[in-house]
Amino acid sequence: MPNKKQRARAINLNSIGLIVALVTASRFFFNLITLLIGAIWVVFSRETRWKVHGAVIALISGLAPVVARHFSAVPPLGIISGVVFGGLATYALGLGALTFLQKRDPASPPLYQKIAALRNRVARHRRAAQWILIGCGIILPLGLWSSVHLDLTVALDNRPRMLWVHAPTTPTPGIPFEVTVQAWDNYERLSASYQGTVAFTLESYALDSLSLIDPQTVVAQLPTPYTFTGQRRHTGARMAYALQDGKDNGNRTFDVTISTPGIHYLIARELSNPKAGEGAEIPYENCRFYSNPIIVYPSNTNHLNIYWGDIHTHSAYSDGSGSPAHNAGYARHVARLDFYALTDHAEILFFAPWKYQTLESLINTLNEPGAFVAFHGVEWTNVRVGHYTLVFSGDSLPGPRDLIPGRFGPLSTPERLWQDLDAFTQATGSEALALPHHTTKITYPQDWSYLNPQYVRLAEVTSTHGDSLYAQQHPLNYAGGTGTPKTPIDGLAITDALMMGHHLALYAASDEHGGHPGHSLTHTEATVGQQRPWTSWPTRSNKPYPGGLTAVYARELSRESIFDALQHTRVYANSDHGRPLLEFDINGVTVGDGAYAHVPEATTPRILTIRIAQDGAPAASVRTSAATLITENWRPNWNAAVEILKNGQLLRTFPLNVPVAAFTYIDEMQITGTAYTSTIERDGYSYLNAESDNPIDPATLNTNGADFYIVRVVGANARMTYIGAIWVGTE
């Protein structure tokens, strides 16, 4: 029998273990600590009750991430917390009831008699009971936990599968620019073991006719064949881009110069390298890996440059993965973004106010005009009226005294958000944008009746949550999305907002929670918990789409110029890591500055002009890695459909099967405008839908007689690119 001192020590150790278990129980990958504490009690505790306690705690901990991963309609942290603490509370109530029964006369309550008989039976079969506890408290919980967090193929396989070739979209003619070639493994991660030899060629098209240019007439300086240096052995458990050993590790930058105006594609192909070992080369022969289109304008042309960025991302400072510095470094040096915004959740940062100063200093330090633009931002989250990503133009980040976060009950209203933004911008001189996102998700339905046009000028059309242009059940929503309502809800999609008369342009972002802004990996099997950077939040587990990027037309790469382009809607959007060219105008009016084409009569023809240069990189799609598309003799799939969407309806589709093309369409139908007509009546008031609590006047929900147009390129490879809306009216 243990003495009094030993019993006290055991009680203290068990109490400490219980506190640690409760703290780590909802920490996603790190709830393994809770599971292990429960397993230790099962194996080593001398008291049967603590063995049972340990088995229950371990089983609940193993079950929680499984439930969170497979029920994406509910916020995953809420699911985990509900499973863990709901399960523990139920177990505690059961123990309390049993204790109550034990204090009564065992002869009277039949239930207690049955419990006592069961305990006696267990006492007679202690060995069997021990194995049951081991199965329920160790083997089953570890199996459940591992099904979410562990994948040996993801952990071990880092062999190269494809090359990604990236160049700036609009370099200066005759001036060297950097081209990045990366070797990706099956999960789109850098392959540190790549040792192949790469050679380069150029494919060029004329700017005006878009005809193929004779390569002999193109003036350019391309890199000579190069053999990558990498690791002899490397596993996916390590981050290739974090290795600092002087080797390429799957990521190499070259200088390229192109003097001839045109639309160019740099093509990389792998040469046979007898020195490379097995698994050190792309395993498919005769592949041609195309870059994004490189548009070289004549030096005397006055044109805007195109820059690419991701302005909706999260780090471990809220519910993401990796430090802010890690995320920014990945965005710049691996994803090769031109601009970037870290937008951690204000309601989480609110409880760690010391992080604001760190973030503010870091982002200002990272901002390097001409090389990389970093913006301040936070996310304002409200489960009742929707989310807004807040991005700021200046050097200041609004702290807890400047902005009431979105989950703070009656204090957290859209009206208060607009007031806080008014006060902050007036005090600091900074401009602000409020960007609605995943608007059709049932857990965060967007209420467009609260929109403030001063701040809400862009809407996130695609991200790791899917497509928000149309309702998820709408036939024109080809991609779908997460958190699908069981029955369609009108008035949530971006098209609905446009029909209500809100002038919005389409941008895209990742809403990245996995530590890889600009190039999310959560649509691949690398979404598992073991994928580094590790995370204590489950929010990256329900992001099955590849995310998106925004292109802006800007004069230069600076905060002022990029933010001006965002604020004045000179943008277009892409659904993954690809960076195509998409230009669209109506009677010479392009996106930006209201994008409104005035015509004298409602019957005046509208000339729609579209120019496209597709990205040659393999495309990612929902739960599909781009690298899995590579086969022998791989070439880009140029097949696509170019859609003109008018007033939310499909007006015309053009087939596309070449890298570059231009289309003209003349719309001679009378301008009619459109309206949102799906309001509901409740208690004598009109609302946008059953989710809205803000009364509106249905007569105001229209485009005031104007038509709006959007162009969407739908690739056969599942890549989608969007531009618009452009409005046409007689006013």
C-alpha positions, 0 to 999 in steps of 0.5 A, spaced: 500 500 500 502 506 498 503 511 504 500 518 505 506 521 502 506 517 495 499 518 495 500 526 495 505 525 490 501 521 485 495 526 486 499 532 485 502 529 478 495 527 476 493 534 477 498 537 473 497 532 468 490 533 468 491 541 467 496 540 461 491 535 458 486 540 458 490 546 456 492 542 450 486 538 448 484 542 443 490 544 440 490 540 433 496 537 432 499 538 439 493 535 442 497 529 441 500 531 448 493 530 451 493 523 448 499 521 451 498 523 458 491 519 457 496 513 455 501 514 460 495 513 465 492 507 462 499 504 462 502 506 469 497 508 474 496 504 479 488 506 480 483 503 476 479 509 476 485 513 473 486 508 468 479 509 466 480 517 466 486 516 461 482 512 456 477 516 456 481 522 455 485 519 450 479 517 446 476 523 446 483 527 444 484 522 438 476 523 436 476 530 436 481 532 430 477 526 425 471 530 427 474 537 425 477 534 418 470 531 416 465 537 418 468 543 414 461 546 415 462 548 422 468 552 424 473 546 426 476 549 432 469 549 435 468 542 433 474 540 436 472 544 443 465 541 442 468 534 442 473 535 447 470 539 452 463 536 451 465 529 451 469 530 458 463 534 461 459 528 459 464 523 462 464 528 468 456 528 469 456 520 468 462 520 474 458 524 478 451 520 477 455 514 479 458 517 485 451 519 487 448 512 486 454 509 490 452 513 496 445 510 497 443 503 499 445 498 494 439 494 495 434 499 493 437 502 486 436 497 480 441 501 476 446 501 482 446 493 482 447 492 475 453 497 476 456 493 482 455 487 478 459 489 472 464 492 476 465 485 480 465 481 473 471 486 471 474 485 477 474 477 475 477 479 468 482 484 470 487 482 464 481 482 459 479 489 462 487 491 461 487 490 454 480 493 453 483 499 456 489 499 452 485 498 446 480 504 447 485 508 451 492 507 446 491 503 440 484 506 437 486 514 439 493 513 436 489 510 430 484 516 430 489 521 431 494 519 426 489 518 420 488 526 420 496 528 422 500 522 419 501 520 412 508 516 411 508 518 404 507 525 405 513 525 410 518 521 406 517 522 399 520 529 396 522 526 389 521 531 384 515 531 379 515 537 375 518 544 374 515 551 376 518 556 372 516 564 374 518 570 371 515 577 372 509 579 368 512 585 365 519 586 365 523 592 362 526 591 355 533 590 354 534 590 362 536 583 366 530 580 370 530 574 375 527 568 373 525 562 378 525 555 376 523 550 382 522 543 382 516 541 386 514 534 389 508 530 388 505 535 393 507 542 390 513 542 395 520 544 393 524 538 392 531 538 395 533 532 392 533 535 385 539 534 381 537 535 374 540 539 368 535 544 365 536 547 359 532 553 356 528 556 350 523 561 348 517 561 345 514 568 343 508 571 340 507 578 337 503 583 341 499 586 336 497 580 331 499 575 337 502 570 331 508 566 333 515 570 332 520 566 328 525 565 334 531 567 330 529 574 330 528 574 338 533 578 341 534 575 348 539 572 353 537 566 356 541 562 361 545 556 359 544 549 361 544 548 369 545 542 373 541 543 380 545 541 386 541 538 392 541 533 397 542 526 396 536 524 401 531 528 403 524 527 406 518 531 406 518 532 413 523 537 412 522 544 409 527 544 403 526 552 403 529 552 410 535 549 408 541 554 408 547 549 406 549 553 399 545 548 395 539 549 390 535 545 394 529 545 388 529 553 388 534 557 383 534 564 380 537 566 373 538 572 370 534 573 363 534 579 358 529 580 353 529 586 348 524 584 343 517 586 344 512 581 345 508 575 349 514 570 351 514 564 354 520 561 357 520 553 357 525 549 361 526 542 359 530 537 363 536 534 360 539 527 361 544 527 367 547 521 368 550 523 375 543 524 378 541 518 382 534 515 382 529 520 384 533 526 383 530 527 376 523 528 373 521 521 372 517 523 366 521 524 359 520 529 354 516 534 358 516 542 356 515 546 362 512 553 360 513 559 364 507 564 365 506 569 360 512 575 359 509 581 356 515 585 353 512 592 351 516 597 347 520 602 351 517 608 348 510 605 350 506 608 356 503 602 360 502 600 367 506 594 370 502 587 372 504 585 379 501 579 383 500 578 390 496 575 396 493 580 401 489 575 405 493 570 409 494 568 417 500 566 421 501 562 428 499 569 431 492 567 430 489 561 427 495 560 422 501 556 421 508 559 422 511 565 424 509 572 421 517 572 419 516 565 416 510 567 412 513 573 409 519 570 407 515 564 404 511 569 400 517 573 397 522 568 396 518 561 395 511 563 392 515 569 388 510 574 390 510 582 389 506 584 394 503 581 400 498 582 406 498 578 413 491 579 416 491 575 422 484 575 426 483 581 430 479 577 435 485 573 437 490 578 437 486 582 441 488 578 447 495 578 445 496 586 445 504 585 445 503 582 438 501 588 435 507 592 436 511 586 433 507 585 427 507 593 425 515 593 426 516 586 422 511 588 416 514 595 416 521 592 415 519 587 410 516 592 406 522 594 400 520 598 395 522 596 388 523 589 390 517 587 395 511 590 398 508 588 405 501 591 407 498 591 414 492 588 415 487 584 420 481 580 419 474 582 422 470 576 423 463 576 424 459 570 424 452 574 423 454 579 417 460 576 414 468 577 414 472 583 412 479 582 410 482 589 412 488 592 408 491 598 410 496 603 406 500 606 411 505 604 416 500 603 422 496 597 424 490 598 428 491 595 435 485 593 440 484 600 442 483 602 435 478 596 432 473 592 436 474 585 433 468 582 429 466 576 435 465 581 440 457 581 441 453 587 440 459 591 440 461 588 434 457 591 428 458 593 421 456 600 423 462 600 429 467 597 424 466 603 419 466 608 425 473 605 427 476 605 420 473 612 419 477 614 426 483 610 424 484 613 417 483 620 419 488 619 425 493 616 421 492 618 414 492 611 412 487 609 407 483 602 408 480 597 404 475 592 407 474 586 403 469 581 404 470 573 402 467 566 402 461 570 402 457 564 400 459 559 406 453 558 411 457 559 417 459 566 415 453 568 410 455 575 407 450 581 409 451 586 403 445 590 406 451 593 411 456 594 405 460 601 406 462 603 399 468 607 401 471 601 404 468 595 400 470 596 393 473 589 392 470 582 393 474 575 394 471 571 388 476 565 389 480 562 395 482 556 399 474 556 400 472 555 393 468 560 388 464 565 391 461 569 384 455 565 384 451 561 390 454 554 391 448 550 388 448 555 382 449 552 375 454 557 373 458 555 379 463 550 376 468 549 382 463 549 388 466 551 395 466 549 403 460 550 408 455 549 402 448 551 405 443 544 405 438 549 401 440 554 397 440 561 400 439 567 395 443 574 396 450 571 399 454 571 392 458 576 389 453 576 383 447 578 388 451 584 390 452 586 383 445 585 381 443 589 388 447 595 384 454 595 388 460 596 384 465 591 386 471 588 382 473 581 383 480 579 387 483 573 389 487 571 395 489 564 399 486 565 406 492 561 407 492 558 414 498 553 412 504 557 412 504 558 405 502 564 402 501 565 395 502 558 394 497 554 398 499 546 399 492 545 403 489 542 397 494 536 397 495 531 401 500 535 405 494 538 409 496 533 414 498 535 421 505 533 420 506 538 415 511 543 417 510 549 419 506 545 424 500 548 427 496 548 433 489 550 430 485 546 425 483 551 420 488 549 415 484 542 415 478 544 411 481 548 406 481 544 399 482 549 394 488 551 391 487 559 393 488 564 389 492 571 387 490 578 385 494 581 379 494 589 379 495 594 374 500 599 377 506 604 375 511 601 380 512 596 386 511 600 392 506 601 397 503 607 394 502 605 387 499 598 389 494 600 394 492 605 389 491 600 384 487 596 389 483 602 391 481 604 384 480 596 382 485 596 377 485 588 378 484 581 376 484 574 379 486 567 378 484 561 382 491 558 383 498 559 383 498 561 376 499 568 373 496 569 366 494 575 362 487 577 362 485 584 359 478 586 358 475 593 356 468 595 353 468 601 348 475 602 351 473 602 358 477 598 362 477 595 370 479 601 375 476 607 377 469 605 377 469 601 370 463 605 367 462 606 360 457 611 358 453 610 351 448 615 348 443 610 347 440 604 350 441 601 343 448 603 342 452 597 340 458 595 346 464 593 343 467 588 348 475 586 347 478 581 350 486 579 350 488 573 354 495 569 355 494 563 359 499 561 364 503 554 362 504 552 369 500 545 371 494 547 374 492 545 381 484 544 383 480 542 389 484 536 392 488 535 386 496 537 386 498 540 380 504 535 380 500 529 379 498 531 372 505 530 369 506 525 365 510 523 359 511 528 354 507 533 358 505 539 355 500 545 357 493 544 356 491 550 353 484 548 352 479 553 355 472 557 355 472 564 355 465 566 358 462 573 358 457 574 363 452 579 363 448 581 369 449 574 372 447 570 366 452 567 361 452 571 354 457 568 350 462 563 350 469 562 346 473 556 345 480 557 346 486 552 344 492 556 344 496 560 349 495 567 346 488 569 343 484 575 342 476 576 342 471 581 340 464 581 341 459 586 339 453 587 344 447 590 340 441 588 345 438 594 349 441 596 355 436 594 361 439 593 367 438 588 372 435 587 380 435 583 386 428 580 387 429 575 392 427 579 398 423 576 403 418 579 408 418 578 415 414 582 421 412 587 415 419 588 413 423 586 407 430 583 408 435 580 403 434 573 405 432 569 412 439 570 414 439 578 414 437 582 420 437 589 417 431 591 413 432 594 406 427 597 401 427 592 395 426 598 390 433 600 391 436 593 390 438 594 382 443 597 378 439 603 376 438 601 369 446 599 367 448 592 365 454 589 368 459 584 364 464 580 367 469 575 363 471 569 366 476 564 363 475 557 365 481 552 363 480 545 362 485 544 367 480 547 372 484 554 372 479 560 372 481 567 371 476 573 372 476 580 371 470 585 372 465 588 373 465 593 367 458 597 367 455 600 361 449 605 362 446 611 359 447 616 365 
